[in-house]
Amino acid sequence: MKVAGFKHWLFYSKHLTFNLQPSTFSPIFAAMIAYLDGKFVYKSPAMVHVEVNGVGYEVQISLNTFSKIQNLEKGVLQTALLIREDAHILYGFFDKAEKEIFLNLISVSGIGATTARMMLSYMKPEELTRLIVLNDIHGLEKIKGIGKKTAERLVLELKDKLAKQPFDLNISPLKYNTLHTDALNALMALGIARSTADQAIQRVTQTNPSLTSLEDVIKKALKTL
């Protein structure tokens, strides 16, 4: 997207308003693609390929969304498009509730799309909402990448807003023969180094050899980092 030649470029959305100068380009979220309805031709814990009328879209997702679509061949994903100077990145969500909290999270200073997705992969949206509404700073700090100051900002800016938005999510169990590989790929997609992710998964599987849920392995591994 070109902005050169414009004195100001204004972007309006339901959640944020941006004023971009020609000399700089800050990432923005656009509402031009509201949702995708199609076939899930490829799925991983961090990404899905959705085919819509012969066109394939690569969509970044959270573990929460993956757990809802992993047994589905087709469906609808709510979406938000991140526009950067060097890339357009599409994020997908199983329902409007998860999309809404994602957009709320990235409205907080210091929380980018990667961190927001990590938070939604670490716990259910309803669990995350509960921590913020109950002012549980310590609980928020347990999420990788969230320090005390960021946790305090989350509570300060979102507590009242999220208190009005209840969530009801049921995450289905995941059963994969390549449990370790899938968990490793998911953690790496979230920005964790391969060696660190591999060690975390090994600790979890050795401590809990009966685990068969990919979601549980990933969450427990995140908690060890």
C-alpha positions as CSV (number, residue, x, y, z in Angstrom):
1,M,0.0,0.0,0.0
2,K,1.5,3.4,-1.0
3,V,1.2,6.5,1.1
4,A,3.8,8.7,-0.6
5,G,2.4,11.8,-2.1
6,F,-0.3,12.2,0.6
7,K,0.1,14.8,3.3
8,H,-1.9,12.6,5.6
9,W,-3.4,9.2,5.3
10,L,-6.2,8.5,7.7
11,F,-7.5,5.1,8.5
12,Y,-10.7,4.6,10.5
13,S,-11.9,1.4,12.0
14,K,-14.3,0.3,14.7
15,H,-11.4,0.1,17.2
16,L,-8.6,2.4,16.2
17,T,-7.8,5.6,14.3
18,F,-4.3,6.1,12.8
19,N,-2.7,9.1,11.3
20,L,0.2,8.1,9.0
21,Q,2.8,10.5,7.8
22,P,4.5,9.8,4.4
23,S,7.9,9.3,6.0
24,T,6.8,6.5,8.3
25,F,4.6,3.5,8.0
26,S,3.2,2.0,11.2
27,P,1.4,-1.3,11.1
28,I,-2.3,-1.0,10.9
29,F,-5.3,-3.4,11.1
30,A,-7.8,-3.0,8.3
31,A,-11.4,-4.3,8.1
32,M,-11.4,-4.9,4.4
33,I,-11.6,-8.7,4.8
34,A,-14.2,-9.3,7.6
35,Y,-14.3,-13.1,7.3
36,L,-13.4,-16.1,5.1
37,D,-15.9,-19.0,4.4
38,G,-14.2,-21.9,2.7
39,K,-12.2,-25.2,2.9
40,F,-9.4,-25.7,5.4
41,V,-6.9,-27.3,3.0
42,Y,-4.0,-27.1,5.5
43,K,-4.0,-26.7,9.2
44,S,-1.3,-26.3,11.9
45,P,-1.5,-24.9,15.4
46,A,-0.4,-21.5,14.2
47,M,-1.6,-21.3,10.6
48,V,-4.3,-22.4,8.3
49,H,-4.8,-22.2,4.5
50,V,-8.4,-21.4,3.5
51,E,-9.6,-22.0,0.0
52,V,-12.3,-19.6,-1.1
53,N,-13.6,-19.9,-4.7
54,G,-10.3,-21.3,-5.9
55,V,-8.1,-18.7,-4.0
56,G,-6.0,-19.8,-1.1
57,Y,-5.5,-17.5,1.9
58,E,-2.8,-18.0,4.4
59,V,-4.2,-17.1,7.8
60,Q,-2.4,-16.8,11.1
61,I,-4.3,-18.3,14.0
62,S,-4.1,-18.9,17.8
63,L,-4.0,-22.3,19.5
64,N,-7.6,-21.6,20.6
65,T,-8.8,-21.3,17.0
66,F,-6.9,-24.4,15.9
67,S,-8.5,-26.4,18.7
68,K,-11.9,-25.5,17.3
69,I,-11.2,-26.2,13.6
70,Q,-8.7,-29.1,13.7
71,N,-11.5,-31.6,13.0
72,L,-13.3,-29.5,10.4
73,E,-12.9,-29.6,6.7
74,K,-14.5,-26.3,6.1
75,G,-15.9,-23.3,8.0
76,V,-15.9,-19.6,8.6
77,L,-13.1,-17.6,10.2
78,Q,-13.5,-14.1,11.4
79,T,-10.4,-12.1,10.2
80,A,-8.4,-9.0,10.7
81,L,-5.8,-7.8,8.2
82,L,-2.5,-6.4,9.4
83,I,-1.0,-4.1,6.8
84,R,2.7,-3.4,7.1
85,E,5.1,-1.7,4.7
86,D,6.7,-5.1,3.8
87,A,3.7,-7.5,4.2
88,H,0.0,-8.0,4.5
89,I,-0.7,-10.6,7.3
90,L,-4.2,-12.0,7.8
91,Y,-5.2,-13.2,11.3
92,G,-8.1,-15.6,11.7
93,F,-10.4,-16.3,14.6
94,F,-13.0,-19.1,15.2
95,D,-15.6,-16.6,16.4
96,K,-16.2,-12.9,16.9
97,A,-15.5,-13.1,20.6
98,E,-11.9,-14.1,20.1
99,K,-11.5,-11.5,17.3
100,E,-12.8,-8.8,19.6
101,I,-10.5,-9.6,22.5
102,F,-7.5,-9.8,20.0
103,L,-8.4,-6.3,18.8
104,N,-8.7,-5.1,22.3
105,L,-5.3,-6.5,23.2
106,I,-3.5,-4.9,20.4
107,S,-5.0,-1.5,21.3
108,V,-2.9,-1.6,24.4
109,S,0.5,0.0,24.2
110,G,3.3,-2.6,24.0
111,I,1.0,-5.4,22.8
112,G,1.5,-6.3,19.1
113,A,-0.2,-9.0,17.0
114,T,2.4,-11.6,17.9
115,T,2.1,-11.1,21.6
116,A,-1.7,-11.0,21.4
117,R,-1.7,-14.4,19.5
118,M,0.7,-15.8,22.1
119,M,-1.7,-14.7,24.9
120,L,-4.6,-16.4,23.1
121,S,-2.5,-19.5,22.6
122,Y,-1.5,-19.6,26.2
123,M,-5.0,-19.6,27.6
124,K,-8.6,-19.4,26.6
125,P,-10.1,-16.0,25.9
126,E,-12.4,-16.4,28.8
127,E,-9.5,-17.2,31.1
128,L,-7.5,-14.2,29.9
129,T,-10.6,-11.9,30.3
130,R,-11.0,-13.2,33.9
131,L,-7.4,-12.3,34.8
132,I,-7.8,-8.8,33.4
133,V,-11.2,-8.1,35.0
134,L,-10.1,-9.5,38.4
135,N,-6.9,-7.4,38.3
136,D,-4.7,-10.5,38.5
137,I,-1.3,-9.0,37.6
138,H,0.6,-12.1,38.8
139,G,-1.5,-14.3,36.6
140,L,-0.9,-12.2,33.5
141,E,2.8,-12.1,34.2
142,K,2.9,-15.9,33.8
143,I,2.3,-15.4,30.1
144,K,5.5,-15.4,28.0
145,G,6.4,-11.8,27.0
146,I,4.2,-10.1,29.6
147,G,6.0,-8.2,32.3
148,K,4.5,-6.4,35.3
149,K,4.2,-3.0,33.6
150,T,2.5,-4.5,30.5
151,A,0.1,-6.5,32.8
152,E,-0.8,-3.4,34.7
153,R,-1.5,-1.5,31.4
154,L,-3.7,-4.4,30.3
155,V,-5.8,-4.1,33.4
156,L,-5.9,-0.3,33.4
157,E,-7.0,0.0,29.8
158,L,-9.2,-3.1,29.3
159,K,-10.7,-4.0,32.7
160,D,-13.9,-2.1,32.4
161,K,-14.3,-2.8,28.7
162,L,-13.9,-6.6,29.0
163,A,-16.1,-6.8,32.1
164,K,-19.0,-6.2,29.7
165,Q,-17.9,-9.0,27.3
166,P,-18.5,-12.5,28.6
167,F,-17.0,-15.5,26.8
168,D,-18.0,-19.1,26.6
169,L,-15.6,-21.3,24.8
170,N,-15.2,-25.1,24.8
171,I,-11.9,-26.4,23.5
172,S,-11.9,-29.9,22.0
173,P,-9.1,-32.4,22.6
174,L,-6.4,-32.9,20.0
175,K,-5.0,-36.3,19.1
176,Y,-2.0,-36.5,16.8
177,N,0.6,-39.2,16.2
178,T,3.2,-36.5,15.6
179,L,2.5,-34.8,18.9
180,H,6.1,-33.7,19.6
181,T,6.6,-32.4,16.0
182,D,3.3,-30.5,16.0
183,A,4.0,-29.0,19.4
184,L,7.5,-28.0,18.3
185,N,6.2,-26.3,15.1
186,A,3.5,-24.4,17.0
187,L,6.0,-23.1,19.6
188,M,8.5,-22.1,16.9
189,A,5.6,-20.3,15.0
190,L,5.0,-18.3,18.2
191,G,8.6,-17.0,18.1
192,I,10.3,-19.5,20.4
193,A,13.7,-20.8,19.5
194,R,13.8,-24.4,18.3
195,S,16.2,-25.7,20.9
196,T,14.3,-23.9,23.7
197,A,10.9,-25.2,22.4
198,D,12.3,-28.8,22.1
199,Q,13.6,-28.8,25.6
200,A,10.3,-27.5,27.0
201,I,8.3,-30.2,25.2
202,Q,10.6,-32.9,26.4
203,R,10.3,-31.7,30.0
204,V,6.5,-31.8,29.6
205,T,6.2,-35.2,27.9
206,Q,8.6,-36.8,30.4
207,T,6.8,-35.4,33.4
208,N,3.3,-36.2,31.9
209,P,3.8,-39.3,29.7
210,S,0.0,-39.8,29.4
211,L,-0.6,-36.5,27.7
212,T,-2.3,-36.9,24.2
213,S,-3.6,-33.4,23.8
214,L,-1.5,-31.1,21.6
215,E,-3.1,-28.1,23.2
216,D,-2.2,-29.3,26.7
217,V,1.4,-30.1,25.6
218,I,1.8,-26.6,24.1
219,K,0.3,-24.8,27.1
220,K,2.4,-26.8,29.6
221,A,5.5,-26.2,27.6
222,L,4.8,-22.4,27.5
223,K,4.5,-22.4,31.3
224,T,8.0,-23.9,31.6
225,L,9.6,-21.1,29.6
